[in-house]
Amino acid sequence: MSLDGVYDCRTNRKAIFNRGMIPNINANPRSRKTSKRGRKPLFNSAIFKERFHTIERVFGWEDKFRRLLLRFDRLSQLHYAFKTLAYTMINLRHFCQGVRSTPK
């Protein structure tokens, strides 16, 4: 589980670890003058960068749908229904591009 430094606390790390995952959270110094005692938590910057680029790409795809971007809907169920429809269209578009590009 890869998260930002905002989620850097013992409670979050323990909750992630108890669910069978390895936390990948960048340490947030929070104006500390000395470093924390004990073993340094695991952090892999390559995994964090990949997660960041993937999330930003998804937000970019989602922003193409004006109704989701401006959130016209008052009911959250309707908003999530349109979000599901948008993700379905995104996946279908990428799937159809992959099928079309294969040689016969």
C-alpha positions in Angstrom: 0.0 0.0 0.0 1.6 3.2 -1.2 0.5 6.5 0.4 1.6 10.1 0.8 3.5 11.4 3.8 0.2 12.8 5.2 -0.7 9.3 6.3 2.6 8.7 8.1 1.6 7.6 11.6 1.9 4.4 13.6 -1.8 3.7 13.5 -2.0 3.8 9.7 1.1 1.6 9.3 -0.2 -0.9 11.8 -3.6 -1.1 10.1 -2.1 -1.7 6.7 0.3 -4.3 8.1 -2.5 -6.1 9.9 -4.4 -6.4 6.6 -1.5 -8.4 5.1 0.1 -5.5 3.1 3.4 -3.8 3.4 3.1 0.0 3.9 5.0 2.2 1.5 4.6 5.6 3.1 7.2 8.4 2.8 8.3 9.6 6.2 7.0 13.0 7.1 9.5 14.8 9.5 6.9 17.3 10.8 9.5 19.8 11.9 11.4 17.3 14.0 14.9 18.3 15.1 16.0 14.8 15.6 15.0 11.6 13.7 12.7 9.0 15.1 14.3 6.3 17.1 14.2 2.6 16.1 14.2 0.9 12.8 13.6 3.1 9.7 10.3 2.3 8.0 10.4 0.8 4.5 9.9 3.2 1.6 10.5 2.5 -2.1 10.5 5.7 -4.2 10.1 3.8 -7.5 6.8 2.3 -6.3 5.7 5.7 -5.0 6.5 7.4 -8.3 4.6 4.8 -10.3 1.6 5.1 -8.0 1.6 8.9 -8.4 1.7 8.8 -12.2 -1.0 6.2 -12.3 -3.3 8.2 -10.1 -2.7 11.4 -11.9 -3.4 9.7 -15.2 -6.8 8.4 -13.9 -7.7 11.9 -12.7 -6.9 13.2 -16.2 -9.1 10.6 -17.9 -11.9 11.4 -15.4 -11.6 15.1 -16.1 -12.7 14.5 -19.7 -16.2 13.9 -18.5 -17.7 17.3 -17.7 -20.5 15.9 -15.6 -18.1 14.3 -13.2 -15.7 17.3 -13.2 -18.4 19.8 -12.2 -20.5 17.4 -10.1 -24.0 18.4 -11.2 -25.7 15.6 -9.3 -27.1 16.1 -5.9 -27.5 12.4 -5.1 -24.2 10.6 -4.4 -25.6 7.3 -5.9 -26.2 9.1 -9.2 -22.7 10.6 -9.2 -21.2 7.1 -8.5 -23.3 5.6 -11.3 -21.9 8.2 -13.8 -18.4 7.6 -12.5 -18.9 3.8 -13.1 -20.2 4.6 -16.6 -17.2 6.8 -17.3 -14.7 4.2 -16.1 -16.5 1.6 -18.2 -16.1 3.8 -21.3 -12.4 4.5 -20.5 -11.7 0.8 -20.2 -13.8 -0.1 -23.3 -11.9 2.5 -25.3 -8.5 1.2 -24.3 -9.6 -2.4 -24.8 -10.9 -1.7 -28.3 -7.7 0.1 -29.2 -5.7 -2.9 -28.2 -7.9 -5.3 -30.3 -7.7 -3.0 -33.3 -3.9 -2.7 -33.3 -3.3 -6.5 -33.4 -2.4 -7.8 -36.8 -4.7 -10.4 -38.5 
